[in-house]
Amino acid sequence: MLGNKNFIKAFPLFILFMAVANIAAAHNINYALENAPTHEIALYYFKLGFTHIIPQGLDHVLFITGICLINTKLKSIIYQATAFTVAHTIALALSMKNIIVAPGAIVEPVIALTIVFIAVENLLLSELKPWRILLVFLFGLIHGLGFASALNETGLPPGKFFTSIFLFNAGIEVCQLLIIALLFGLIIFPFKNKSWYHKAIVYPISIAIALIGSFWAIERLL
């Protein structure tokens, strides 16, 4: 009886272990880097993450630009960027493990629509609202699925899942921080107190972002 009870208690743990083991092998394998040193793998995926934003990810650049424009305080921008980072990190890892799966044919048009939404919101609001953080987090989950789609094309080396994911994400984050620093240093900080800041800067740029995002959404749907 005692043995049976121990078996019953251990059985759910065994099932959980097997599920995790299956998930761990779910992502595509990059056999070219199978025997590469850790530092080479780290550098490879860091560069891959960075170049996925610049020069390859203009849609993500426009999204980051959109969430910065309505702010005049660096703290507010950092809050939004952090929410975006946490969200797309979660979605990226879960998608690479096949826990969350979404086809690119759906994800890519939706990413374009998130860009349009943020840009239109910039046109309708004069200041940052509390819900923007939650909105950016939700949109970050969608962008994370897009990152995963790109990363899955390259695959991950055996036994280096977390190293590869972390460095790929680090490359994305460094690039995003550079974009934020440039926007804040060249546009927001010098002109944020000007009476014409919204009319001359926020509105025209947001309109351009909304139009580009709309074009991408239609193009990707078709």
C-alpha positions as CSV (number, residue, x, y, z in Angstrom):
1,M,0.0,0.0,0.0
2,L,2.8,2.4,0.9
3,G,4.5,1.7,-2.4
4,N,1.3,2.4,-4.3
5,K,0.8,5.6,-2.5
6,N,4.4,6.7,-3.3
7,F,3.8,5.8,-6.9
8,I,0.6,7.8,-7.0
9,K,2.4,10.8,-5.6
10,A,5.3,10.5,-7.9
11,F,3.4,9.8,-11.1
12,P,2.3,13.5,-11.6
13,L,5.9,14.6,-11.2
14,F,7.0,12.0,-13.7
15,I,4.4,13.2,-16.2
16,L,5.6,16.8,-15.6
17,F,9.2,15.8,-16.1
18,M,8.4,14.0,-19.4
19,A,6.4,17.1,-20.6
20,V,9.3,19.4,-19.8
21,A,11.7,17.0,-21.5
22,N,9.6,17.0,-24.7
23,I,9.2,20.8,-24.6
24,A,13.0,21.2,-24.2
25,A,13.5,19.5,-27.5
26,A,10.7,21.4,-29.3
27,H,12.7,24.2,-31.0
28,N,14.7,23.9,-34.2
29,I,18.3,22.8,-33.8
30,N,21.3,24.7,-35.1
31,Y,23.7,21.9,-35.8
32,A,26.3,24.3,-37.3
33,L,27.0,25.7,-33.8
34,E,26.7,22.3,-32.0
35,N,30.4,22.1,-31.0
36,A,31.1,25.9,-31.0
37,P,32.6,27.5,-27.9
38,T,30.2,29.3,-25.6
39,H,31.6,32.7,-26.3
40,E,31.2,32.2,-30.1
41,I,27.6,31.1,-29.6
42,A,27.0,34.1,-27.3
43,L,28.4,36.6,-29.8
44,Y,26.5,35.0,-32.7
45,Y,23.1,35.3,-31.0
46,F,23.8,38.7,-29.6
47,K,24.6,40.0,-33.2
48,L,21.5,38.1,-34.5
49,G,19.3,39.9,-31.9
50,F,20.8,43.3,-32.6
51,T,20.6,43.0,-36.4
52,H,17.0,41.7,-36.1
53,I,16.1,45.3,-35.0
54,I,18.7,47.3,-37.0
55,P,18.7,47.0,-40.0
56,Q,16.1,44.2,-40.4
57,G,13.4,45.2,-38.0
58,L,12.0,48.6,-39.1
59,D,8.6,47.6,-37.8
60,H,10.0,47.2,-34.3
61,V,12.0,50.5,-34.6
62,L,8.7,52.3,-35.4
63,F,7.0,50.7,-32.5
64,I,9.7,51.8,-30.1
65,T,9.6,55.3,-31.6
66,G,5.8,55.3,-31.1
67,I,5.9,54.5,-27.4
68,C,8.5,57.2,-26.9
69,L,6.9,60.1,-28.6
70,I,4.1,61.0,-26.3
71,N,6.4,61.0,-23.3
72,T,8.5,63.9,-22.1
73,K,10.0,62.0,-19.1
74,L,12.7,59.4,-19.4
75,K,11.2,57.5,-16.5
76,S,7.9,57.0,-18.4
77,I,9.8,55.8,-21.5
78,I,11.8,53.3,-19.4
79,Y,8.6,51.9,-17.8
80,Q,7.1,51.3,-21.2
81,A,10.4,49.8,-22.6
82,T,10.7,47.5,-19.5
83,A,7.1,46.3,-20.0
84,F,7.8,45.6,-23.6
85,T,11.1,43.8,-22.8
86,V,9.5,41.6,-20.1
87,A,6.6,40.7,-22.4
88,H,8.6,39.8,-25.5
89,T,11.1,37.9,-23.5
90,I,8.3,35.7,-22.0
91,A,6.7,35.2,-25.4
92,L,10.0,34.5,-27.1
93,A,11.0,31.8,-24.7
94,L,7.5,30.2,-24.6
95,S,7.2,30.2,-28.4
96,M,10.7,28.7,-28.8
97,K,9.5,25.9,-26.5
98,N,6.3,25.5,-28.6
99,I,4.2,26.3,-25.5
100,I,2.7,29.2,-27.5
101,V,2.5,28.8,-31.2
102,A,1.2,31.3,-33.7
103,P,1.8,31.3,-37.4
104,G,3.7,34.2,-39.0
105,A,0.8,34.8,-41.3
106,I,-1.2,36.0,-38.3
107,V,1.6,37.4,-36.1
108,E,3.1,39.7,-38.7
109,P,-0.1,41.6,-39.7
110,V,-1.0,42.0,-36.0
111,I,2.5,43.4,-35.3
112,A,1.8,46.0,-37.9
113,L,-1.6,46.8,-36.3
114,T,0.1,47.3,-32.9
115,I,2.3,50.0,-34.6
116,V,-0.8,51.7,-36.0
117,F,-2.6,51.6,-32.7
118,I,0.2,53.2,-30.8
119,A,0.6,55.9,-33.4
120,V,-3.1,56.7,-33.5
121,E,-3.2,56.8,-29.7
122,N,-0.4,59.4,-29.8
123,L,-2.6,61.5,-32.0
124,L,-5.6,61.2,-29.7
125,L,-3.9,61.7,-26.3
126,S,-1.9,64.6,-25.0
127,E,-0.3,62.7,-22.1
128,L,0.6,59.2,-21.1
129,K,-2.3,57.2,-19.6
130,P,-1.9,54.4,-17.0
131,W,-3.2,51.8,-19.4
132,R,-0.4,52.4,-21.9
133,I,1.9,50.2,-19.8
134,L,-0.5,47.3,-19.9
135,L,-1.1,47.9,-23.6
136,V,2.6,47.9,-24.4
137,F,3.0,44.7,-22.3
138,L,0.3,42.9,-24.3
139,F,1.8,44.2,-27.6
140,G,5.2,43.0,-26.4
141,L,3.9,39.5,-26.2
142,I,2.9,39.7,-29.9
143,H,6.3,41.1,-30.9
144,G,7.9,38.3,-29.0
145,L,6.2,35.8,-31.2
146,G,7.6,37.6,-34.2
147,F,11.1,37.5,-32.7
148,A,10.6,33.7,-32.1
149,S,9.6,33.2,-35.7
150,A,12.8,34.8,-36.9
151,L,15.0,33.0,-34.3
152,N,13.4,29.6,-35.1
153,E,14.6,30.0,-38.7
154,T,18.2,29.9,-37.4
155,G,17.5,27.4,-34.7
156,L,19.4,27.0,-31.4
157,P,22.5,24.9,-30.7
158,P,21.9,21.7,-28.6
159,G,22.2,22.3,-24.9
160,K,22.5,26.0,-25.2
161,F,18.9,27.0,-25.2
162,F,19.0,29.6,-22.3
163,T,22.4,31.0,-23.4
164,S,21.2,31.5,-26.9
165,I,17.8,33.0,-25.9
166,F,19.4,35.3,-23.4
167,L,22.1,36.7,-25.8
168,F,19.6,37.0,-28.6
169,N,17.3,39.0,-26.3
170,A,20.3,41.0,-25.0
171,G,21.1,42.0,-28.6
172,I,17.5,43.2,-29.1
173,E,17.6,45.2,-25.8
174,V,20.9,46.9,-26.5
175,C,19.5,48.0,-29.9
176,Q,16.3,49.2,-28.3
177,L,18.1,51.2,-25.7
178,L,20.2,52.9,-28.4
179,I,17.0,53.8,-30.3
180,I,15.5,55.2,-27.1
181,A,18.7,57.1,-26.2
182,L,18.8,58.7,-29.7
183,L,15.2,59.7,-29.7
184,F,15.4,61.2,-26.2
185,G,18.7,62.9,-26.8
186,L,18.0,64.3,-30.2
187,I,14.2,65.0,-30.2
188,I,12.4,64.7,-26.9
189,F,14.8,66.3,-24.4
190,P,15.7,69.4,-26.6
191,F,12.1,70.2,-27.6
192,K,9.8,68.7,-24.9
193,N,9.1,72.0,-23.3
194,K,8.3,73.8,-26.6
195,S,4.7,74.8,-27.1
196,W,4.8,73.3,-30.6
197,Y,6.3,69.9,-29.5
198,H,3.1,67.9,-30.2
199,K,2.0,69.7,-33.3
200,A,5.4,69.9,-35.0
201,I,7.0,66.6,-33.8
202,V,4.6,64.1,-32.2
203,Y,1.7,64.5,-34.7
204,P,3.7,64.4,-38.0
205,I,5.8,61.4,-36.9
206,S,2.9,59.5,-35.5
207,I,0.9,60.1,-38.7
208,A,3.8,58.7,-40.8
209,I,4.1,55.7,-38.5
210,A,0.4,55.0,-38.7
211,L,0.4,55.2,-42.5
212,I,3.5,52.9,-42.8
213,G,2.0,50.5,-40.2
214,S,-1.3,50.4,-42.1
215,F,0.5,49.7,-45.4
216,W,2.4,46.8,-43.8
217,A,-0.8,45.4,-42.2
218,I,-2.6,45.3,-45.6
219,E,0.5,44.0,-47.4
220,R,1.0,41.2,-44.9
221,L,-2.6,40.2,-44.9
222,L,-2.6,40.0,-48.7
